[in-house]
């Protein structure tokens, strides 16, 4: 059974324009993948586990984050993960996004499409694994309505994992090249620790850092707790909840995630 992985959208807060909230945030993409379990999700931090050769995963999920400028997220989000070659995984994220400004009507529509690649650099040896986990987010969502980033974004990242018995830790570090008016390039660093309590339950937590993704915003530090429940060998339920620790009022007052994954 693979370890939980997660990765959730890049979130770019809307920028204010005279008299109204204007170009809003990006809920770009997130990546999840893993052989019999999941990839990244339900956490922000991605893991290095690659889906098995010629196997696939389908993940339906809900995710939301409450910020000072409103609540935004995905309902539903569809993620597809496939292993076309040994040690290689291709990921596609297709989100139907929403954004609700304070006191305003909720905007809904297709969000930013994310394409990812996961490639094993150091195969599993004594419980250690290292992979490259780059991603690209395409600006298919309407940024003026808070449903997209307003520009493309490219993530250059690595993920490493160490497993000892039922205890697993993994970390993910990368640099976002964040295009679009008012957007800024920034670093992401995250780490997860989780424990497999039984055949069905794996629980853990993460802490993660985001640099400021747009002009006028500060860096943020946050956490999530969650895990997954194995329904059967091919079906898992994923869940997490957390909030910011630094700059929380602006960037992450509370965030929630729930998903269902099927493996083939």
TORKOL-4160 file (C-alpha; in steps of 0.2 Angstrom, whole numbers, padded with zeros to 4 digits, m for minus):
264
<pt num="1" X="0000" Y="0000" Z="0000"/>
<pt num="2" X="0007" Y="0017" Z="m0005"/>
<pt num="3" X="0009" Y="0031" Z="0006"/>
<pt num="4" X="m0003" Y="0046" Z="0007"/>
<pt num="5" X="0002" Y="0060" Z="m0004"/>
<pt num="6" X="m0005" Y="0076" Z="m0008"/>
<pt num="7" X="m0005" Y="0091" Z="m0017"/>
<pt num="8" X="m0017" Y="0104" Z="m0018"/>
<pt num="9" X="m0020" Y="0120" Z="m0029"/>
<pt num="10" X="m0008" Y="0134" Z="m0029"/>
<pt num="11" X="m0019" Y="0148" Z="m0021"/>
<pt num="12" X="m0017" Y="0166" Z="m0026"/>
<pt num="13" X="m0027" Y="0178" Z="m0017"/>
<pt num="14" X="m0038" Y="0190" Z="m0027"/>
<pt num="15" X="m0031" Y="0208" Z="m0030"/>
<pt num="16" X="m0043" Y="0222" Z="m0026"/>
<pt num="17" X="m0048" Y="0235" Z="m0039"/>
<pt num="18" X="m0057" Y="0252" Z="m0035"/>
<pt num="19" X="m0074" Y="0248" Z="m0029"/>
<pt num="20" X="m0074" Y="0229" Z="m0030"/>
<pt num="21" X="m0064" Y="0214" Z="m0028"/>
<pt num="22" X="m0055" Y="0211" Z="m0045"/>
<pt num="23" X="m0044" Y="0198" Z="m0052"/>
<pt num="24" X="m0044" Y="0184" Z="m0040"/>
<pt num="25" X="m0034" Y="0170" Z="m0034"/>
<pt num="26" X="m0028" Y="0155" Z="m0042"/>
<pt num="27" X="m0033" Y="0139" Z="m0036"/>
<pt num="28" X="m0021" Y="0132" Z="m0048"/>
<pt num="29" X="m0017" Y="0114" Z="m0045"/>
<pt num="30" X="m0012" Y="0101" Z="m0034"/>
<pt num="31" X="m0005" Y="0084" Z="m0037"/>
<pt num="32" X="m0008" Y="0068" Z="m0029"/>
<pt num="33" X="m0002" Y="0051" Z="m0033"/>
<pt num="34" X="0003" Y="0035" Z="m0027"/>
<pt num="35" X="0002" Y="0017" Z="m0031"/>
<pt num="36" X="m0012" Y="0009" Z="m0021"/>
<pt num="37" X="m0016" Y="0024" Z="m0011"/>
<pt num="38" X="m0015" Y="0042" Z="m0016"/>
<pt num="39" X="m0003" Y="0055" Z="m0022"/>
<pt num="40" X="0000" Y="0070" Z="m0012"/>
<pt num="41" X="m0018" Y="0071" Z="m0006"/>
<pt num="42" X="m0025" Y="0075" Z="0006"/>
<pt num="43" X="m0010" Y="0086" Z="0010"/>
<pt num="44" X="m0001" Y="0100" Z="0002"/>
<pt num="45" X="0016" Y="0091" Z="0002"/>
<pt num="46" X="0019" Y="0079" Z="m0012"/>
<pt num="47" X="0027" Y="0063" Z="m0010"/>
<pt num="48" X="0039" Y="0054" Z="m0022"/>
<pt num="49" X="0029" Y="0037" Z="m0024"/>
<pt num="50" X="0026" Y="0034" Z="m0043"/>
<pt num="51" X="0011" Y="0024" Z="m0048"/>
<pt num="52" X="0015" Y="0007" Z="m0055"/>
<pt num="53" X="0018" Y="0003" Z="m0073"/>
<pt num="54" X="0002" Y="0003" Z="m0083"/>
<pt num="55" X="m0008" Y="0006" Z="m0068"/>
<pt num="56" X="m0020" Y="0021" Z="m0065"/>
<pt num="57" X="m0029" Y="0031" Z="m0051"/>
<pt num="58" X="m0044" Y="0041" Z="m0052"/>
<pt num="59" X="m0047" Y="0054" Z="m0038"/>
<pt num="60" X="m0063" Y="0064" Z="m0035"/>
<pt num="61" X="m0061" Y="0078" Z="m0022"/>
<pt num="62" X="m0068" Y="0093" Z="m0013"/>
<pt num="63" X="m0056" Y="0106" Z="m0006"/>
<pt num="64" X="m0059" Y="0124" Z="0001"/>
<pt num="65" X="m0049" Y="0137" Z="0009"/>
<pt num="66" X="m0056" Y="0153" Z="0019"/>
<pt num="67" X="m0045" Y="0168" Z="0017"/>
<pt num="68" X="m0048" Y="0187" Z="0021"/>
<pt num="69" X="m0055" Y="0189" Z="0003"/>
<pt num="70" X="m0067" Y="0175" Z="0004"/>
<pt num="71" X="m0068" Y="0156" Z="0002"/>
<pt num="72" X="m0062" Y="0147" Z="m0013"/>
<pt num="73" X="m0059" Y="0129" Z="m0019"/>
<pt num="74" X="m0064" Y="0115" Z="m0030"/>
<pt num="75" X="m0080" Y="0105" Z="m0031"/>
<pt num="76" X="m0078" Y="0093" Z="m0039"/>
<pt num="77" X="m0060" Y="0091" Z="m0043"/>
<pt num="78" X="m0055" Y="0076" Z="m0054"/>
<pt num="79" X="m0037" Y="0069" Z="m0054"/>
<pt num="80" X="m0030" Y="0056" Z="m0066"/>
<pt num="81" X="m0014" Y="0047" Z="m0063"/>
<pt num="82" X="m0006" Y="0035" Z="m0074"/>
<pt num="83" X="0011" Y="0025" Z="m0076"/>
<pt num="84" X="0015" Y="0025" Z="m0094"/>
<pt num="85" X="0033" Y="0019" Z="m0091"/>
<pt num="86" X="0043" Y="0011" Z="m0077"/>
<pt num="87" X="0047" Y="0024" Z="m0064"/>
<pt num="88" X="0036" Y="0037" Z="m0072"/>
<pt num="89" X="0019" Y="0044" Z="m0068"/>
<pt num="90" X="0009" Y="0057" Z="m0078"/>
<pt num="91" X="m0004" Y="0067" Z="m0068"/>
<pt num="92" X="m0019" Y="0077" Z="m0074"/>
<pt num="93" X="m0030" Y="0088" Z="m0063"/>
<pt num="94" X="m0046" Y="0095" Z="m0069"/>
<pt num="95" X="m0055" Y="0107" Z="m0057"/>
<pt num="96" X="m0072" Y="0114" Z="m0056"/>
<pt num="97" X="m0069" Y="0129" Z="m0045"/>
<pt num="98" X="m0079" Y="0141" Z="m0034"/>
<pt num="99" X="m0075" Y="0158" Z="m0026"/>
<pt num="100" X="m0086" Y="0167" Z="m0013"/>
<pt num="101" X="m0081" Y="0184" Z="m0008"/>
<pt num="102" X="m0087" Y="0191" Z="0008"/>
<pt num="103" X="m0105" Y="0196" Z="0007"/>
<pt num="104" X="m0105" Y="0192" Z="m0012"/>
<pt num="105" X="m0112" Y="0179" Z="m0024"/>
<pt num="106" X="m0102" Y="0163" Z="m0027"/>
<pt num="107" X="m0094" Y="0162" Z="m0044"/>
<pt num="108" X="m0092" Y="0145" Z="m0051"/>
<pt num="109" X="m0083" Y="0138" Z="m0067"/>
<pt num="110" X="m0069" Y="0127" Z="m0074"/>
<pt num="111" X="m0052" Y="0132" Z="m0065"/>
<pt num="112" X="m0034" Y="0130" Z="m0070"/>
<pt num="113" X="m0029" Y="0114" Z="m0078"/>
<pt num="114" X="m0013" Y="0105" Z="m0071"/>
<pt num="115" X="m0002" Y="0093" Z="m0079"/>
<pt num="116" X="0012" Y="0085" Z="m0069"/>
<pt num="117" X="0026" Y="0072" Z="m0070"/>
<pt num="118" X="0033" Y="0061" Z="m0057"/>
<pt num="119" X="0050" Y="0053" Z="m0061"/>
<pt num="120" X="0060" Y="0041" Z="m0049"/>
<pt num="121" X="0078" Y="0048" Z="m0047"/>
<pt num="122" X="0083" Y="0036" Z="m0033"/>
<pt num="123" X="0073" Y="0019" Z="m0033"/>
<pt num="124" X="0067" Y="0013" Z="m0016"/>
<pt num="125" X="0082" Y="0007" Z="m0006"/>
<pt num="126" X="0081" Y="0003" Z="0013"/>
<pt num="127" X="0065" Y="0013" Z="0014"/>
<pt num="128" X="0072" Y="0029" Z="0005"/>
<pt num="129" X="0065" Y="0036" Z="m0011"/>
<pt num="130" X="0069" Y="0052" Z="m0021"/>
<pt num="131" X="0059" Y="0058" Z="m0036"/>
<pt num="132" X="0057" Y="0074" Z="m0047"/>
<pt num="133" X="0039" Y="0081" Z="m0046"/>
<pt num="134" X="0038" Y="0095" Z="m0059"/>
<pt num="135" X="0021" Y="0103" Z="m0063"/>
<pt num="136" X="0013" Y="0115" Z="m0075"/>
<pt num="137" X="m0003" Y="0125" Z="m0072"/>
<pt num="138" X="m0012" Y="0131" Z="m0087"/>
<pt num="139" X="m0023" Y="0147" Z="m0085"/>
<pt num="140" X="m0039" Y="0139" Z="m0091"/>
<pt num="141" X="m0049" Y="0147" Z="m0077"/>
<pt num="142" X="m0056" Y="0165" Z="m0077"/>
<pt num="143" X="m0045" Y="0174" Z="m0065"/>
<pt num="144" X="m0056" Y="0190" Z="m0065"/>
<pt num="145" X="m0069" Y="0179" Z="m0056"/>
<pt num="146" X="m0058" Y="0171" Z="m0044"/>
<pt num="147" X="m0057" Y="0155" Z="m0053"/>
<pt num="148" X="m0039" Y="0155" Z="m0059"/>
<pt num="149" X="m0022" Y="0161" Z="m0057"/>
<pt num="150" X="m0022" Y="0174" Z="m0071"/>
<pt num="151" X="m0007" Y="0166" Z="m0079"/>
<pt num="152" X="0003" Y="0150" Z="m0081"/>
<pt num="153" X="0013" Y="0143" Z="m0067"/>
<pt num="154" X="0028" Y="0130" Z="m0067"/>
<pt num="155" X="0034" Y="0121" Z="m0052"/>
<pt num="156" X="0051" Y="0114" Z="m0052"/>
<pt num="157" X="0052" Y="0102" Z="m0037"/>
<pt num="158" X="0059" Y="0087" Z="m0028"/>
<pt num="159" X="0051" Y="0075" Z="m0016"/>
<pt num="160" X="0060" Y="0062" Z="m0004"/>
<pt num="161" X="0053" Y="0049" Z="0007"/>
<pt num="162" X="0059" Y="0038" Z="0021"/>
<pt num="163" X="0049" Y="0023" Z="0028"/>
<pt num="164" X="0054" Y="0013" Z="0044"/>
<pt num="165" X="0041" Y="0000" Z="0047"/>
<pt num="166" X="0024" Y="0008" Z="0048"/>
<pt num="167" X="0031" Y="0025" Z="0050"/>
<pt num="168" X="0034" Y="0036" Z="0035"/>
<pt num="169" X="0040" Y="0054" Z="0033"/>
<pt num="170" X="0042" Y="0063" Z="0016"/>
<pt num="171" X="0046" Y="0081" Z="0011"/>
<pt num="172" X="0043" Y="0091" Z="m0005"/>
<pt num="173" X="0053" Y="0107" Z="m0010"/>
<pt num="174" X="0051" Y="0117" Z="m0025"/>
<pt num="175" X="0050" Y="0134" Z="m0034"/>
<pt num="176" X="0035" Y="0141" Z="m0043"/>
<pt num="177" X="0038" Y="0152" Z="m0058"/>
<pt num="178" X="0021" Y="0161" Z="m0056"/>
<pt num="179" X="0016" Y="0171" Z="m0072"/>
<pt num="180" X="0002" Y="0184" Z="m0073"/>
<pt num="181" X="0000" Y="0202" Z="m0069"/>
<pt num="182" X="0004" Y="0205" Z="m0050"/>
<pt num="183" X="0010" Y="0187" Z="m0047"/>
<pt num="184" X="0027" Y="0183" Z="m0039"/>
<pt num="185" X="0038" Y="0168" Z="m0041"/>
<pt num="186" X="0039" Y="0159" Z="m0024"/>
<pt num="187" X="0046" Y="0144" Z="m0014"/>
<pt num="188" X="0036" Y="0130" Z="m0007"/>
<pt num="189" X="0043" Y="0118" Z="0007"/>
<pt num="190" X="0033" Y="0105" Z="0016"/>
<pt num="191" X="0035" Y="0090" Z="0027"/>
<pt num="192" X="0023" Y="0075" Z="0032"/>
<pt num="193" X="0024" Y="0062" Z="0046"/>
<pt num="194" X="0012" Y="0048" Z="0046"/>
<pt num="195" X="0009" Y="0031" Z="0054"/>
<pt num="196" X="m0001" Y="0016" Z="0048"/>
<pt num="197" X="m0011" Y="0011" Z="0063"/>
<pt num="198" X="m0020" Y="m0004" Z="0054"/>
<pt num="199" X="m0024" Y="m0011" Z="0037"/>
<pt num="200" X="m0037" Y="0002" Z="0036"/>
<pt num="201" X="m0031" Y="0018" Z="0045"/>
<pt num="202" X="m0016" Y="0029" Z="0041"/>
<pt num="203" X="m0015" Y="0046" Z="0050"/>
<pt num="204" X="m0003" Y="0060" Z="0050"/>
<pt num="205" X="0001" Y="0078" Z="0049"/>
<pt num="206" X="0011" Y="0091" Z="0039"/>
<pt num="207" X="0018" Y="0108" Z="0041"/>
<pt num="208" X="0021" Y="0118" Z="0025"/>
<pt num="209" X="0028" Y="0135" Z="0020"/>
<pt num="210" X="0023" Y="0146" Z="0005"/>
<pt num="211" X="0032" Y="0162" Z="m0001"/>
<pt num="212" X="0021" Y="0176" Z="m0006"/>
<pt num="213" X="0012" Y="0172" Z="m0022"/>
<pt num="214" X="0006" Y="0189" Z="m0027"/>
<pt num="215" X="0012" Y="0207" Z="m0024"/>
<pt num="216" X="0007" Y="0214" Z="m0007"/>
<pt num="217" X="0005" Y="0197" Z="0002"/>
<pt num="218" X="0017" Y="0190" Z="0015"/>
<pt num="219" X="0024" Y="0173" Z="0017"/>
<pt num="220" X="0013" Y="0160" Z="0026"/>
<pt num="221" X="0016" Y="0144" Z="0037"/>
<pt num="222" X="0002" Y="0132" Z="0040"/>
<pt num="223" X="m0002" Y="0114" Z="0045"/>
<pt num="224" X="m0014" Y="0100" Z="0041"/>
<pt num="225" X="m0019" Y="0084" Z="0050"/>
<pt num="226" X="m0028" Y="0070" Z="0041"/>
<pt num="227" X="m0025" Y="0053" Z="0032"/>
<pt num="228" X="m0034" Y="0040" Z="0023"/>
<pt num="229" X="m0046" Y="0025" Z="0026"/>
<pt num="230" X="m0044" Y="0010" Z="0015"/>
<pt num="231" X="m0062" Y="0004" Z="0010"/>
<pt num="232" X="m0055" Y="m0011" Z="0000"/>
<pt num="233" X="m0038" Y="m0014" Z="m0010"/>
<pt num="234" X="m0044" Y="m0002" Z="m0024"/>
<pt num="235" X="m0054" Y="0011" Z="m0014"/>
<pt num="236" X="m0048" Y="0024" Z="m0002"/>
<pt num="237" X="m0056" Y="0039" Z="0007"/>
<pt num="238" X="m0044" Y="0054" Z="0010"/>
<pt num="239" X="m0047" Y="0068" Z="0022"/>
<pt num="240" X="m0038" Y="0083" Z="0030"/>
<pt num="241" X="m0041" Y="0099" Z="0039"/>
<pt num="242" X="m0029" Y="0113" Z="0045"/>
<pt num="243" X="m0025" Y="0132" Z="0045"/>
<pt num="244" X="m0012" Y="0144" Z="0044"/>
<pt num="245" X="0001" Y="0147" Z="0058"/>
<pt num="246" X="0008" Y="0163" Z="0051"/>
<pt num="247" X="m0002" Y="0176" Z="0041"/>
<pt num="248" X="m0017" Y="0165" Z="0044"/>
<pt num="249" X="m0030" Y="0179" Z="0044"/>
<pt num="250" X="m0025" Y="0184" Z="0026"/>
<pt num="251" X="m0020" Y="0167" Z="0018"/>
<pt num="252" X="m0028" Y="0152" Z="0027"/>
<pt num="253" X="m0040" Y="0154" Z="0041"/>
<pt num="254" X="m0046" Y="0136" Z="0039"/>
<pt num="255" X="m0044" Y="0123" Z="0025"/>
<pt num="256" X="m0053" Y="0107" Z="0022"/>
<pt num="257" X="m0051" Y="0092" Z="0010"/>
<pt num="258" X="m0061" Y="0076" Z="0006"/>
<pt num="259" X="m0058" Y="0064" Z="m0008"/>
<pt num="260" X="m0062" Y="0047" Z="m0014"/>
<pt num="261" X="m0048" Y="0037" Z="m0024"/>
<pt num="262" X="m0050" Y="0022" Z="m0035"/>
<pt num="263" X="m0035" Y="0012" Z="m0041"/>
<pt num="264" X="m0034" Y="0001" Z="m0056"/>
